[in-house]
Amino acid sequence: MGVRPDPLDHGRYWDATVNVVGGCVIADRSCSFCYAAPYAGGIHAATDIELYRGTVEWRNRRWTWTGLLTKLPPDHPNYAFPLRWPGVKNPLLGPGKPSILWLNSMADLFVPGRPTEDFDRLLVNTAISPHNIIGLILTKYPAQMVEYFSTKPAWWRKRFILVFSAADQLWWNRRWQIMRPLAEAGWIVGTSIQPMLTKVVLTPDSLTLLRWVICGGEQHPGHREMKADWARALRDQCKAAGLPFFVKQMTSGWLPPDLLFREFPSWPPDRQRAASPYRHRRAAVHQYGCDVIVEDRS
């Protein structure tokens, strides 16, 4: 877990992170220079963090995933972090709004082969948290995400921002078609075009159903260039549709002034207030044991 000071200064769109699983697999060509693999092989390996042990190897002059999927032991405090963390003093969404907690920033939760039992407790604790937080999840495996969240109750919908990632038009089109049912069902769905490897044009239906668009370029050695005009075209689409647009970073150098867009979804996401999770907590406490004991305020 890490709380980021002044995150907008660094293009961050989350207030804090927490991780309970490690390891990943290559989804497509956008994963070639994934930031998480070098972190797992460098900073985390230097301190011998068990969660990342054996998950990466040095191959073709860079760190890459081995396919080993790991998880924290069941008694690790990270699973209950959403229940303890009160959020940041100045959340990115604005004063009095929820703090954005990125759930598992170091690996895709929904990678094929990872049992949902490995991370389900973290998501349940985020949903029932008594604090003013919202869980952010990014994935390149939308089918698994849709399968998981389609079984969850309606009151979960205001507790998560679900973001699918794609780097080019082909993968964006495929993944949007898979994610669209969640957006139509009222979930807060966004898209992350990172790293942006080609121009991506949003479809008319996505411009009405998506709640957030993020884009950014690679910055690792060997990076592939993100052209500013691709981001400008995306910005113009979002602006015309009234869709929040966030540019994280260019491939190199500073953001051009006309691309300094760091917008967030409005909150609440609609006029209907999110349902209080209090009445649902006793069942979760019973299911998961001693993570939390709270008053039932239903």
VEXDREN-2710 file (C-alpha; in Angstrom, 1 decimal):
% VEXDREN-2710
k/r/px/py/pz
1/MET/0.0/0.0/0.0
2/GLY/1.2/3.5/-0.7
3/VAL/-0.3/7.0/-0.2
4/ARG/0.9/9.4/-2.9
5/PRO/1.6/13.0/-2.0
6/ASP/0.5/15.6/-4.5
7/PRO/-0.5/12.9/-7.0
8/LEU/-1.6/15.4/-9.8
9/ASP/2.0/16.6/-9.9
10/HIS/3.0/13.2/-11.3
11/GLY/-0.1/12.4/-13.4
12/ARG/-1.5/10.0/-10.9
13/TYR/-5.2/9.4/-10.9
14/TRP/-5.5/7.5/-7.6
15/ASP/-5.0/8.5/-4.0
16/ALA/-3.5/5.3/-2.6
17/THR/-2.8/1.7/-3.6
18/VAL/-3.0/-1.7/-1.9
19/ASN/-1.9/-5.1/-3.3
20/VAL/-2.8/-8.6/-2.2
21/VAL/-1.8/-10.7/-5.3
22/GLY/1.3/-10.7/-7.5
23/GLY/2.3/-12.0/-10.9
24/CYS/0.8/-11.5/-14.3
25/VAL/0.9/-12.7/-17.9
26/ILE/1.4/-10.9/-21.2
27/ALA/-2.0/-10.0/-22.6
28/ASP/-0.9/-8.2/-25.8
29/ARG/1.9/-6.1/-27.2
30/SER/1.1/-3.2/-24.9
31/CYS/2.6/-5.3/-22.0
32/SER/6.1/-5.3/-23.4
33/PHE/7.3/-2.4/-21.2
34/CYS/4.9/-2.8/-18.3
35/TYR/5.9/-0.7/-15.3
36/ALA/5.0/-3.4/-12.8
37/ALA/7.5/-6.0/-14.0
38/PRO/10.6/-3.8/-13.4
39/TYR/9.2/-2.8/-10.0
40/ALA/8.8/-6.5/-9.1
41/GLY/12.2/-7.3/-10.4
42/GLY/14.0/-4.3/-9.0
43/ILE/12.7/-2.4/-6.0
44/HIS/10.6/-5.2/-4.5
45/ALA/13.2/-7.9/-5.2
46/ALA/15.8/-5.9/-3.5
47/THR/13.8/-6.0/-0.3
48/ASP/12.8/-9.7/-1.0
49/ILE/9.1/-9.1/-0.8
50/GLU/7.5/-12.6/-0.9
51/LEU/4.5/-11.5/-3.0
52/TYR/6.7/-10.8/-6.0
53/ARG/9.3/-13.6/-5.5
54/GLY/9.6/-15.6/-8.7
55/THR/7.0/-13.6/-10.6
56/VAL/9.5/-12.0/-13.1
57/GLU/12.7/-12.9/-14.9
58/TRP/15.3/-11.0/-16.8
59/ARG/14.8/-11.9/-20.5
60/ASN/15.6/-10.0/-23.7
61/ARG/17.2/-7.2/-21.7
62/ARG/14.2/-6.4/-19.6
63/TRP/12.1/-7.7/-16.8
64/THR/9.2/-9.8/-17.9
65/TRP/6.5/-11.9/-16.2
66/THR/7.1/-15.6/-15.6
67/GLY/3.4/-16.5/-15.3
68/LEU/3.7/-17.4/-11.6
69/LEU/0.7/-16.0/-9.7
70/THR/1.1/-15.4/-6.0
71/LYS/-1.0/-14.1/-3.1
72/LEU/-0.5/-12.8/0.4
73/PRO/-1.1/-15.2/3.3
74/PRO/-4.7/-15.0/4.6
75/ASP/-3.8/-13.2/7.8
76/HIS/-2.0/-10.3/6.0
77/PRO/-3.4/-6.9/7.0
78/ASN/-3.7/-5.7/3.4
79/TYR/-6.9/-7.6/2.9
80/ALA/-8.6/-5.5/5.6
81/PHE/-6.9/-2.2/4.5
82/PRO/-10.1/-0.7/3.0
83/LEU/-11.8/-1.1/6.4
84/ARG/-9.0/0.8/8.3
85/TRP/-8.0/3.5/5.8
86/PRO/-10.0/6.7/6.3
87/GLY/-8.9/8.1/2.9
88/VAL/-6.7/11.2/2.2
89/LYS/-7.3/14.7/3.5
90/ASN/-7.6/16.2/0.0
91/PRO/-9.1/13.5/-2.4
92/LEU/-8.6/13.9/-6.1
93/LEU/-12.3/13.7/-6.7
94/GLY/-12.7/16.9/-4.6
95/PRO/-13.5/18.0/-1.1
96/GLY/-15.8/15.7/0.8
97/LYS/-15.7/13.2/-2.1
98/PRO/-14.3/9.6/-1.9
99/SER/-10.6/8.8/-1.9
100/ILE/-9.7/6.6/-4.9
101/LEU/-8.0/3.3/-3.7
102/TRP/-6.4/1.5/-6.6
103/LEU/-6.9/-2.2/-5.8
104/ASN/-3.8/-4.2/-6.8
105/SER/-1.8/-1.7/-8.9
106/MET/1.1/-4.2/-9.3
107/ALA/-0.8/-7.0/-11.1
108/ASP/-4.1/-7.6/-13.0
109/LEU/-6.6/-9.1/-10.6
110/PHE/-8.5/-10.8/-13.5
111/VAL/-5.6/-12.5/-15.3
112/PRO/-6.7/-16.0/-16.5
113/GLY/-5.8/-18.7/-14.0
114/ARG/-6.0/-16.5/-10.9
115/PRO/-8.7/-17.8/-8.6
116/THR/-11.2/-15.1/-7.5
117/GLU/-10.8/-16.3/-4.0
118/ASP/-7.3/-14.8/-4.0
119/PHE/-8.7/-11.3/-4.1
120/ASP/-12.4/-11.5/-3.3
121/ARG/-12.0/-10.6/0.3
122/LEU/-10.2/-7.3/-0.6
123/LEU/-13.1/-6.3/-2.9
124/VAL/-15.8/-7.2/-0.4
125/ASN/-14.0/-5.2/2.3
126/THR/-13.9/-2.2/-0.2
127/ALA/-17.6/-2.5/-0.9
128/ILE/-18.5/-2.6/2.8
129/SER/-15.9/-0.1/4.1
130/PRO/-17.4/2.4/6.5
131/HIS/-15.0/5.0/5.1
132/ASN/-15.5/7.4/2.1
133/ILE/-13.5/5.5/-0.4
134/ILE/-14.0/4.0/-3.9
135/GLY/-12.1/1.1/-5.3
136/LEU/-10.3/1.5/-8.7
137/ILE/-9.6/-1.6/-10.8
138/LEU/-7.8/-1.7/-14.1
139/THR/-7.8/-4.8/-16.3
140/LYS/-6.9/-6.1/-19.8
141/TYR/-9.1/-9.1/-19.2
142/PRO/-12.6/-7.7/-19.3
143/ALA/-14.4/-11.0/-19.7
144/GLN/-13.2/-12.1/-16.3
145/MET/-14.1/-8.8/-14.8
146/VAL/-17.6/-8.9/-16.3
147/GLU/-18.1/-12.4/-15.0
148/TYR/-17.1/-11.4/-11.5
149/PHE/-19.1/-8.1/-11.1
150/SER/-22.2/-9.3/-12.9
151/THR/-22.9/-11.5/-9.8
152/LYS/-22.6/-8.6/-7.4
153/PRO/-25.5/-6.7/-5.8
154/ALA/-26.6/-3.3/-7.2
155/TRP/-25.3/-1.4/-4.2
156/TRP/-21.7/-2.3/-5.2
157/ARG/-22.0/-0.1/-8.3
158/LYS/-21.2/3.1/-6.5
159/ARG/-18.2/1.6/-4.7
160/PHE/-16.0/0.8/-7.7
161/ILE/-14.6/2.4/-10.8
162/LEU/-14.0/-0.4/-13.4
163/VAL/-11.5/0.5/-16.1
164/PHE/-10.5/-1.6/-19.1
165/SER/-7.2/-1.0/-20.7
166/ALA/-6.2/-1.1/-24.4
167/ALA/-3.4/0.3/-26.4
168/ASP/-4.8/0.3/-30.0
169/GLN/-8.1/0.4/-31.8
170/LEU/-8.3/-3.4/-32.4
171/TRP/-8.0/-4.3/-28.7
172/TRP/-10.1/-1.3/-27.6
173/ASN/-13.0/-2.3/-29.8
174/ARG/-12.9/-5.9/-28.6
175/ARG/-12.7/-5.0/-24.9
176/TRP/-15.3/-2.4/-25.1
177/GLN/-17.8/-4.8/-26.5
178/ILE/-17.2/-7.1/-23.6
179/MET/-17.3/-4.3/-21.0
180/ARG/-20.4/-2.6/-22.4
181/PRO/-23.0/-4.7/-20.4
182/LEU/-21.5/-3.5/-17.1
183/ALA/-21.8/0.1/-18.3
184/GLU/-25.4/-0.5/-19.4
185/ALA/-26.2/-2.0/-16.1
186/GLY/-25.1/1.1/-14.2
187/TRP/-21.5/0.3/-13.2
188/ILE/-19.0/3.1/-13.3
189/VAL/-16.9/2.1/-16.3
190/GLY/-13.9/3.9/-17.7
191/THR/-11.2/3.1/-20.3
192/SER/-7.4/3.5/-20.0
193/ILE/-5.7/3.9/-23.4
194/GLN/-2.2/3.2/-21.9
195/PRO/0.3/2.9/-23.4
196/MET/-1.3/4.7/-26.4
197/LEU/0.3/3.0/-29.4
198/THR/-2.0/4.1/-32.1
199/LYS/-4.9/6.6/-32.6
200/VAL/-8.0/5.3/-30.9
201/VAL/-11.5/6.6/-31.9
202/LEU/-14.2/6.1/-29.3
203/THR/-17.5/4.7/-30.6
204/PRO/-20.7/6.7/-30.3
205/ASP/-22.2/4.3/-27.8
206/SER/-19.1/4.5/-25.6
207/LEU/-19.3/8.2/-25.5
208/THR/-22.6/8.0/-23.8
209/LEU/-21.9/5.0/-21.5
210/LEU/-18.3/5.6/-20.3
211/ARG/-17.7/7.7/-17.3
212/TRP/-13.9/8.3/-17.7
213/VAL/-11.2/8.2/-20.3
214/ILE/-7.5/8.1/-19.5
215/CYS/-4.6/8.0/-21.9
216/GLY/-0.8/8.1/-21.6
217/GLY/2.4/7.0/-23.2
218/GLU/5.3/4.7/-22.4
219/GLN/8.4/6.2/-20.7
220/HIS/10.6/3.2/-20.2
221/PRO/13.9/2.6/-22.3
222/GLY/12.8/1.3/-25.7
223/HIS/9.5/3.0/-25.4
224/ARG/7.2/3.4/-28.4
225/GLU/6.1/6.9/-29.2
226/MET/2.7/8.3/-28.4
227/LYS/1.9/11.1/-30.8
228/ALA/0.3/14.2/-29.3
229/ASP/-2.2/14.4/-32.1
230/TRP/-3.6/11.0/-31.1
231/ALA/-4.3/12.4/-27.6
232/ARG/-5.7/15.6/-29.1
233/ALA/-8.2/13.7/-31.2
234/LEU/-9.3/11.8/-28.1
235/ARG/-9.5/15.0/-26.1
236/ASP/-11.8/16.5/-28.7
237/GLN/-14.1/13.5/-28.7
238/CYS/-14.4/13.6/-24.9
239/LYS/-14.9/17.3/-24.8
240/ALA/-17.7/17.2/-27.3
241/ALA/-19.4/14.4/-25.3
242/GLY/-18.8/16.0/-21.9
243/LEU/-16.7/13.0/-20.9
244/PRO/-14.0/13.5/-18.2
245/PHE/-10.5/13.2/-19.9
246/PHE/-7.2/12.5/-18.1
247/VAL/-3.8/12.6/-19.8
248/LYS/-1.3/10.9/-17.5
249/GLN/2.0/11.5/-19.5
250/MET/3.5/11.7/-22.9
251/THR/6.3/9.4/-24.1
252/SER/8.9/11.9/-23.2
253/GLY/9.1/15.5/-21.9
254/TRP/6.3/17.6/-20.4
255/LEU/2.7/17.6/-21.5
256/PRO/1.9/20.1/-24.1
257/PRO/-0.3/22.9/-22.6
258/ASP/-3.3/22.0/-24.7
259/LEU/-3.1/18.4/-23.3
260/LEU/-2.9/19.3/-19.7
261/PHE/-6.2/17.6/-19.0
262/ARG/-6.6/15.9/-15.6
263/GLU/-10.3/15.5/-15.2
264/PHE/-12.2/13.1/-12.9
265/PRO/-15.7/11.7/-13.0
266/SER/-18.2/13.8/-11.3
267/TRP/-19.4/12.6/-7.9
268/PRO/-22.0/11.4/-7.1
269/PRO/-22.1/9.7/-10.5
270/ASP/-25.8/10.4/-10.8
271/ARG/-28.5/12.1/-8.8
272/GLN/-29.3/8.9/-6.9
273/ARG/-27.3/8.5/-3.7
274/ALA/-25.3/5.3/-3.3
275/ALA/-27.0/2.8/-1.1
276/SER/-25.5/2.6/2.4
277/PRO/-23.5/-0.6/2.8
278/TYR/-24.1/-0.8/6.6
279/ARG/-27.0/-3.3/6.4
280/HIS/-24.9/-5.7/4.3
281/ARG/-21.9/-5.9/6.6
282/ARG/-23.1/-8.6/9.0
283/ALA/-23.2/-11.1/6.2
284/ALA/-19.7/-10.2/5.1
285/VAL/-18.3/-10.3/8.7
286/HIS/-19.9/-13.7/9.1
287/GLN/-18.4/-15.0/5.8
288/TYR/-14.8/-13.7/6.3
289/GLY/-14.4/-13.9/10.1
290/CYS/-12.6/-11.2/12.0
291/ASP/-11.8/-8.6/9.3
292/VAL/-14.3/-6.2/10.8
293/ILE/-17.0/-5.9/13.4
294/VAL/-19.3/-3.0/12.9
295/GLU/-22.6/-1.7/14.1
296/ASP/-25.6/-2.7/11.9
297/ARG/-27.2/0.7/11.1
298/SER/-29.9/-0.6/8.7
END
